[in-house]
């Protein structure tokens, strides 16, 4: 009987020890921040442009629609409104606004990606936009990442008939003294806007 009790006691001790070991292992595996499986040096870094821009379907913020810097109407009953053009301390200008499709067909921003070969993979986007400093005689093209993707809105599903979609696009900033620039995008009239900040 005493031997049986000793066996039960030992079995209980083994189970308790195994439970404690399992708890320690599970605790050590907790707190996954989503970076453990990334190679060293490639851990998640904050996206500077996303942190500075508001939230559209692309993860960017939409502009304050209470202010209108410019409004132009293009072919196919497309209205483009620019609500802000803000300079930031990182040396960028971010232009934000909206596109309204007044036609009866889906708008896929045909031609708006521009004619640059590097930007050809940015279809249905505002990648072909530019800022022109008439006084300084300089043209600023859309910023892009190392894979050639523009730092701008991509209308992945287009703009439905009668629909409105927000957009943003980033450029290198003109000199601090430059405030009046022309916003140009293929197929649309030029819009003169004022940079703030």
C-alpha positions, 0 to 999 in steps of 0.5 A: 500500500505504501509503495502504491502511495509513493508511486501515485505521489511521484506520478503527481509530482511528474505531472506538476513538473511537466505543467510548470515546464509547459507554462514556462515554454508558453510564456517564452513564446508569447508577446509576438510582435510580428517581427520574429520571423524577419531577417535582422535589419528588416524588422518593421520600420514605420512608413514615413509617408503613411505616418504623415498622410491621412486614410484612403483605401490605400491606407492614406488619409483623405484631405480636408474637403472644406478647403478647395485649392483648385477644381478642374474638369476633364474629358469623360466628365471627370472632376478633379478637386485639390484640397491641400498641398502641404510641405513637410519637414522631410522635404516632401509636398503631399497633394490631396484631393478627390476625383469624381466620375460624372460619366456612366462608365467605370473610370480607371484613370487611363493614361494618368500613370504617365508615359515614363517606362518606370511608371508603366506598372502603376496603372489606374493611379495618379503616377503621371502627375507633376508639379511645375514651378514656372518661376524656377523653371523646374518640374517635379515628378511623383516620388517612387520607391525602389521597385518603381511604385509611386507614392500615390493613390492607386485606384485598384477598383476604379471609380464607379459612375457617379462615385468620388474617390480620394487621392494623394500624391507626393513630390520632392518639395520645391525651394522654401520660397516657392508657394505657387505651382501648377499641378498637372496630370495627363488628360486633365487641365492644369490646376494652379495651387498654393503650397502651405507649410 
